[in-house]
Amino acid sequence: MDARQARDFWFGILGFCGCGMPDDVLLLLGKALATSSPSDSGLTGFERVRELVKDNDEVAAFLIQYVLDRAGLSEHGSAVSSSWPTAAGQELVEYVTNLGKDDAVIDGEPDWTPVAPIWNGTHLIFNDGLHLKVMKQTVGGEVAAPDEVLNRIAARYATVHEEPKDPNTGG
């Protein structure tokens, strides 16, 4: 990746604005990904990322501001560091403010109806936009659906009406 690609990643993929500390936040994200890799330190990737955030608390605060802005929960004038809640953000503020000590914050899994997945050679695709990436397997040099994975997923979603189609066998 070069600086131009980093710019496209920042604005296009992440969708963040350019004010504040974009360079530092992008560096923090890269370091967090590198820190998540296995190491001999005895700490988990999460623990090492937590230490990284502690050492870069101002940059981490900017990351939170960018995420809130991108999600439409906050808006800002000339600086993301002086943002305020949108109507949707205010709803979240009121929700977390009124939670009881023992209340569940998020209740259950997302509501979506599983449908027959489509196998495209590398992914199982559900029409609700949920993509489950599975590993490619080859048989005689051709991509084949990993039957064990497909069968486990189909068994998990009992409401699936059609079996995924393997592109090599048609079944």
C-alpha positions as CSV (number, residue, x, y, z in Angstrom):
1,M,0.0,0.0,0.0
2,D,1.3,3.5,-0.8
3,A,0.1,6.9,0.5
4,R,-2.5,7.2,-2.3
5,Q,-3.9,3.8,-1.6
6,A,-4.0,4.7,2.2
7,R,-5.9,7.8,1.3
8,D,-8.4,5.8,-0.7
9,F,-8.7,3.2,2.1
10,W,-9.3,6.0,4.7
11,F,-11.9,7.9,2.8
12,G,-13.4,5.1,0.6
13,I,-13.3,1.9,2.7
14,L,-13.4,3.3,6.2
15,G,-15.4,6.3,5.1
16,F,-13.9,8.6,7.7
17,C,-13.4,12.3,7.4
18,G,-10.0,14.0,7.1
19,C,-10.0,16.2,10.1
20,G,-8.4,15.3,13.4
21,M,-5.6,12.8,13.4
22,P,-6.2,10.5,10.4
23,D,-2.5,9.7,9.9
24,D,-2.1,8.7,13.6
25,V,-5.3,6.7,13.7
26,L,-4.4,4.8,10.5
27,L,-1.0,4.0,12.0
28,L,-2.7,2.8,15.2
29,L,-5.0,0.5,13.2
30,G,-2.0,-0.9,11.4
31,K,-0.2,-1.4,14.7
32,A,-3.3,-3.0,16.2
33,L,-3.4,-5.5,13.4
34,A,0.3,-6.3,13.7
35,T,-0.1,-6.6,17.5
36,S,-2.9,-9.1,17.1
37,S,-0.5,-11.6,15.5
38,P,0.7,-14.4,17.7
39,S,3.8,-13.6,19.8
40,D,6.0,-15.1,22.4
41,S,5.1,-12.4,25.0
42,G,2.5,-14.6,26.8
43,L,-0.2,-12.0,26.2
44,T,-3.1,-12.6,23.9
45,G,-3.6,-10.3,20.9
46,F,-6.4,-8.5,22.7
47,E,-4.2,-7.8,25.7
48,R,-1.4,-6.4,23.5
49,V,-3.9,-4.2,21.6
50,R,-5.3,-3.0,24.9
51,E,-1.8,-2.0,25.9
52,L,-1.3,-0.3,22.6
53,V,-4.5,1.7,23.2
54,K,-3.5,2.7,26.7
55,D,-0.2,4.0,25.2
56,N,-2.1,5.9,22.5
57,D,-5.3,7.0,24.3
58,E,-5.6,10.3,22.4
59,V,-5.4,8.5,19.1
60,A,-7.9,5.9,20.2
61,A,-10.3,8.6,21.3
62,F,-10.1,10.0,17.8
63,L,-10.8,6.6,16.4
64,I,-14.0,6.4,18.5
65,Q,-15.0,9.9,17.2
66,Y,-14.4,8.8,13.6
67,V,-16.5,5.6,14.1
68,L,-19.4,7.6,15.7
69,D,-19.3,10.1,12.9
70,R,-19.2,7.4,10.2
71,A,-22.1,5.5,11.9
72,G,-24.2,8.7,11.8
73,L,-24.3,8.9,15.6
74,S,-22.4,12.2,15.8
75,E,-21.7,15.1,13.5
76,H,-19.2,17.9,13.7
77,G,-18.2,21.2,12.3
78,S,-14.5,21.9,11.6
79,A,-13.1,19.2,13.9
80,V,-14.3,15.7,14.7
81,S,-12.9,16.2,18.3
82,S,-15.7,18.7,18.9
83,S,-18.6,16.6,17.6
84,W,-22.2,16.3,19.1
85,P,-24.8,13.5,18.9
86,T,-27.2,13.3,16.0
87,A,-30.8,12.3,16.7
88,A,-29.8,8.7,16.3
89,G,-26.8,9.3,18.6
90,Q,-29.1,10.9,21.2
91,E,-31.3,7.8,21.1
92,L,-28.2,5.7,22.0
93,V,-27.3,8.2,24.8
94,E,-30.8,7.9,26.3
95,Y,-30.8,4.1,25.9
96,V,-27.5,3.6,27.7
97,T,-28.3,6.3,30.3
98,N,-31.5,4.5,31.3
99,L,-30.2,1.0,31.4
100,G,-30.5,-0.7,34.7
101,K,-27.5,-2.3,36.4
102,D,-28.6,-5.8,35.5
103,D,-30.2,-5.1,32.1
104,A,-29.0,-6.8,29.0
105,V,-27.4,-4.2,26.7
106,I,-27.8,-6.3,23.5
107,D,-30.5,-8.9,23.6
108,G,-29.9,-12.0,21.4
109,E,-28.7,-12.3,17.8
110,P,-29.8,-10.3,14.8
111,D,-33.2,-11.0,13.4
112,W,-32.8,-12.4,9.9
113,T,-34.3,-15.4,8.2
114,P,-31.8,-17.8,6.9
115,V,-32.4,-18.8,3.3
116,A,-30.7,-21.4,1.0
117,P,-27.1,-20.3,0.7
118,I,-25.6,-19.8,-2.7
119,W,-22.1,-21.2,-3.2
120,N,-20.0,-19.0,-5.6
121,G,-16.8,-21.0,-5.3
122,T,-15.3,-19.1,-2.4
123,H,-18.2,-17.9,-0.2
124,L,-21.6,-18.9,1.0
125,I,-23.9,-16.0,0.3
126,F,-27.2,-15.4,2.1
127,N,-29.7,-12.9,0.5
128,D,-29.7,-10.8,3.7
129,G,-26.2,-9.6,3.0
130,L,-24.5,-12.0,5.4
131,H,-21.4,-13.5,3.9
132,L,-19.8,-16.5,5.4
133,K,-16.3,-17.0,3.9
134,V,-15.2,-20.6,3.6
135,M,-11.9,-22.0,2.5
136,K,-11.3,-23.0,-1.1
137,Q,-10.8,-26.6,-1.7
138,T,-9.6,-28.1,-4.9
139,V,-10.3,-31.4,-6.5
140,G,-8.2,-32.1,-9.6
141,G,-7.3,-28.4,-9.7
142,E,-10.9,-27.3,-9.7
143,V,-12.5,-25.3,-6.9
144,A,-15.0,-27.5,-5.0
145,A,-17.3,-26.6,-2.1
146,P,-16.0,-27.8,1.2
147,D,-18.9,-30.3,1.9
148,E,-18.1,-30.7,5.6
149,V,-18.4,-26.9,6.1
150,L,-21.5,-26.6,4.0
151,N,-23.2,-29.5,5.9
152,R,-22.4,-28.0,9.3
153,I,-23.8,-24.6,8.2
154,A,-26.9,-26.2,6.7
155,A,-27.5,-28.3,9.9
156,R,-27.2,-25.1,12.0
157,Y,-29.9,-23.4,10.0
158,A,-32.7,-25.9,10.1
159,T,-35.0,-23.5,8.1
160,V,-32.8,-23.7,5.0
161,H,-34.9,-25.3,2.3
162,E,-32.4,-26.0,-0.4
163,E,-29.0,-27.5,-0.1
164,P,-26.1,-25.3,-1.4
165,K,-25.0,-26.3,-4.9
166,D,-21.5,-27.5,-5.5
167,P,-20.3,-25.9,-8.8
168,N,-18.3,-29.0,-9.7
169,T,-21.0,-31.7,-9.2
170,G,-24.2,-29.7,-9.5
171,G,-25.4,-31.2,-6.3
